[in-house]
Amino acid sequence: EAVSAGERLLDNDHKITLDARDDIAEELLALGRGREALKIYRKNIPAMARAFGADSSQVTRAREKQQTAAQGASKTTWVLGVIAAVVISIVLWNEFGG
């Protein structure tokens, strides 16, 4: 809601709007919803770099959180891949091997 209000009243790239969007990404990450957070970080960080400066503390922190979200997303992808391989192996074994 804060982001929507900021976009309406201020601007899409206003510092307050960018900061609110970053807060949402942080909360999503804390809730274990790293993929959603990663989508926000990918769009928000370039705009934050323009507004705050590429080496600002806000951008540095957002990049660190983006990295955390990306690592979590890749772990999830790896685990899902292993589960899929096991399921396929069981199906094939039941169908052709046993």
Secondary structure, 3 states (H helix, E strand, C coil): CHHHHHHHHCCCCCHHHHHHHHHHHHHHHHCCCHHHHHHHHHHHHHHHHHHHCCCCHHHHHHHHHHHHHHHHHHHHHHHHHHHHHHHHHHHHHHHHHC
